[in-house]
């Protein structure tokens, strides 16, 4: 039986210790090729101006910029500390001129209609206080033809998968955060219900693997 979902946070990752530990974890994943940059490009998000919701320290979007040409990235995060860190990491990448990081909430995006060619996010869905409203907002700011890519963990992963993630997570002090993220994540059925209740209904595909969930959509109007 799948345990009931437990909300993790509504304020993002903040505080020097938490931010520094999360940054080290994301760098560890990046250095081993375990972030989903290639999957985002393979989904058709490879040009134009993209919005990343919940970039954290920014490595996913920065690696996306490295893999693409004549692209720009706007990252929106709820945590002021993460906004600061992502800006520093963009400078380390030499990509300050192609990035902007904005403080804000997904359910109230501070952008105009049809402003972005694409949008993507990894690992933030389970933190959204109102996932349907956030998806509606992302859909609103996409241009016709714009693509969306959303990925996250799944709460109903089998115990061996949960154990594997626990053992693979570095640094060790971030492991309790991994556990709460899994407990806050959605099941495939729950995610499909969310999709069916918003503007993506009939326009998005939800897929799953032993560890996580993925949503892909294209705005055709």
Secondary structure by P-SEA (a helix, b strand, c coil): cccccccccccccccaaaaaaaaaaaaaaaaaccccaaaaaaacccccbbbbccccccaaaaaaaaacccbbbbbbbccaaaaaaaaaaaaaacccccccccccccccccccccccccccccccccccccaaaaaaaaaaaccccbbbbbbbbbccccaaaaaaaaaacccccaaaaaaaaaaacccaaaaaaaaaaccccccbbbbbcccbbbbbbbbcc
